[in-house]
Amino acid sequence: MPKLKTRKAASKRYKVTGNSNFLRRHAFKGHLLMKKSNKQKRKLSQTLCVNINDVKAIQLMLPY
């Protein structure tokens, strides 16, 4: 059985928590920030858990 490789793009985007959930960042925080309100930018800065429907795919990308 060959070794599984980690998807490097996924390893830069997701962090694993203690009970094997994944944390991700919000989208829409990269540019065009002048037109967004401070409240919206503050909310977009927070991290959140990945949806349960996407966890299996991320586990395949990050096997270790």
VEXDOTI-493008 format. One record per atom (N, C-alpha, C, O): x, y, z; residue in one letter. Coordinates in pm, whole numbers, padded with zeros to 5 digits, always signed. Layout:
<atoms>
XYZa;...
</atoms>
This chain:
<atoms>
+00085-00119+00000m;+00000+00000+00000m;+00089+00125+00000m;+00173+00139+00089m;+00073+00215-00096p;+00158+00334-00096p;+00117+00433+00013p;+00004+00432+00062p;+00213+00517+00048k;+00184+00619+00148k;+00088+00722+00090k;+00093+00753-00029k;+00002+00775+00175l;-00091+00880+00133l;-00021+01015+00144l;+00053+01040+00239l;-00044+01100+00046k;+00017+01232+00048k;-00083+01335+00099k;-00202+01327+00071k;-00031+01430+00172t;-00113+01541+00223t;-00129+01645+00113t;-00032+01681+00046t;-00251+01693+00094r;-00272+01804+00001r;-00223+01931+00069r;-00280+01974+00169r;-00118+01991+00014k;-00055+02105+00080k;-00148+02226+00085k;-00144+02302+00182k;-00230+02245-00018a;-00323+02358-00016a;-00423+02343+00097a;-00458+02442+00163a;-00469+02221+00121a;-00564+02198+00230a;-00498+02215+00366a;-00561+02264+00460a;-00371+02176+00377s;-00305+02188+00507s;-00282+02334+00544s;-00270+02367+00662s;-00276+02422+00444k;-00261+02565+00472k;-00394+02631+00507k;-00395+02737+00569k;-00505+02570+00467r;-00636+02632+00486r;-00711+02582+00609r;-00795+02654+00663r;-00682+02461+00654y;-00759+02400+00763y;-00669+02366+00880y;-00553+02328+00861y;-00721+02380+01002k;-00652+02339+01123k;-00739+02235+01192k;-00861+02245+01193k;-00675+02134+01251v;-00746+02028+01320v;-00758+02064+01467v;-00660+02105+01529v;-00878+02049+01524t;-00898+02076+01665t;-00872+01948+01745t;-00839+01844+01688t;-00888+01957+01876g;-00859+01843+01962g;-00951+01724+01939g;-00906+01610+01944g;-01079+01750+01914n;-01171+01639+01889n;-01198+01625+01740n;-01312+01603+01699n;-01093+01638+01662s;-01088+01611+01517s;-01195+01683+01436s;-01247+01628+01339s;-01228+01805+01477n;-01303+01895+01388n;-01201+01977+01311n;-01083+01978+01344n;-01249+02047+01208f;-01160+02130+01129f;-01207+02274+01137f;-01326+02303+01130f;-01110+02365+01152l;-01138+02508+01155l;-01103+02567+01020l;-01008+02524+00955l;-01181+02667+00978r;-01154+02736+00852r;-01179+02884+00871r;-01237+02927+00970r;-01133+02962+00773r;-01156+03105+00775r;-01275+03139+00687r;-01318+03057+00606r;-01327+03260+00703h;-01435+03308+00619h;-01380+03352+00484h;-01263+03389+00472h;-01465+03348+00383a;-01431+03403+00253a;-01463+03553+00251a;-01519+03606+00348a;-01429+03620+00143f;-01461+03762+00118f;-01389+03859+00209f;-01439+03968+00235f;-01271+03822+00259k;-01194+03913+00344k;-01064+03953+00276k;-00978+04015+00339k;-01046+03916+00149g;-00918+03938+00083g;-00900+04076+00024g;-00791+04132+00032g;-01005+04132-00035h;-00992+04262-00101h;-01128+04328-00105h;-01228+04269-00061h;-01134+04450-00159l;-01257+04530-00165l;-01314+04553-00025l;-01433+04535-00001l;-01226+04592+00067l;-01267+04604+00207l;-01322+04744+00241l;-01382+04762+00347l;-01302+04841+00152m;-01350+04977+00183m;-01502+04982+00189m;-01559+05054+00270m;-01567+04906+00103k;-01713+04911+00097k;-01782+04824+00202k;-01903+04834+00221k;-01706+04740+00270k;-01764+04654+00373k;-01762+04726+00506k;-01668+04799+00537k;-01866+04704+00585s;-01874+04770+00715s;-01777+04706+00813s;-01731+04593+00793s;-01746+04779+00919n;-01656+04727+01021n;-01713+04603+01087n;-01640+04510+01121n;-01845+04601+01105k;-01909+04484+01165k;-01892+04361+01076k;-01864+04251+01125k;-01909+04380+00946q;-01895+04268+00854q;-01751+04217+00852q;-01727+04096+00852q;-01655+04309+00850k;-01515+04269+00847k;-01475+04199+00976k;-01395+04105+00974k;-01529+04245+01089r;-01500+04181+01217r;-01554+04039+01219r;-01488+03948+01269r;-01674+04018+01166k;-01732+03883+01162k;-01655+03792+01067k;-01639+03673+01093k;-01606+03848+00956l;-01532+03768+00860l;-01395+03728+00912l;-01333+03635+00859l;-01345+03795+01014s;-01214+03763+01070s;-01217+03641+01160s;-01113+03582+01187s;-01334+03602+01207q;-01344+03491+01301q;-01331+03358+01228q;-01368+03345+01112q;-01278+03259+01299t;-01271+03124+01244t;-01397+03048+01285t;-01462+03082+01384t;-01430+02945+01209l;-01546+02865+01241l;-01520+02722+01200l;-01427+02694+01125l;-01603+02632+01248c;-01588+02490+01216c;-01643+02462+01077c;-01737+02526+01030c;-01581+02365+01013v;-01623+02324+00880v;-01757+02251+00892v;-01784+02184+00991v;-01840+02265+00790n;-01969+02197+00786n;-01948+02046+00791n;-01851+01994+00736n;-02038+01977+00857i;-02025+01832+00875i;-02028+01758+00742i;-01973+01648+00732i;-02090+01815+00640n;-02095+01751+00509n;-01960+01754+00438n;-01937+01675+00346n;-01871+01843+00477d;-01742+01856+00411d;-01628+01788+00487d;-01516+01783+00437d;-01655+01736+00605v;-01549+01682+00689v;-01483+01561+00625v;-01361+01547+00632v;-01561+01474+00563k;-01504+01352+00505k;-01406+01385+00394k;-01300+01322+00384k;-01439+01482+00310a;-01350+01520+00202a;-01220+01580+00254a;-01113+01555+00199a;-01229+01658+00361i;-01109+01719+00417i;-01023+01615+00486i;-00900+01625+00484i;-01084+01515+00547q;-01007+01408+00609q;-00927+01329+00506q;-00817+01282+00536q;-00981+01316+00386l;-00907+01248+00280l;-00789+01332+00233l;-00685+01279+00197l;-00806+01465+00233m;-00698+01552+00191m;-00588+01564+00296m;-00472+01589+00262m;-00625+01546+00424l;-00529+01555+00533l;-00524+01424+00609l;-00581+01414+00717l;-00458+01321+00554p;-00464+01190+00616p;-00386+01179+00747p;-00416+01092+00828p;-00286+01267+00769y;-00203+01255+00889y;-00225+01371+00979y;-00164+01379+01086y;
</atoms>
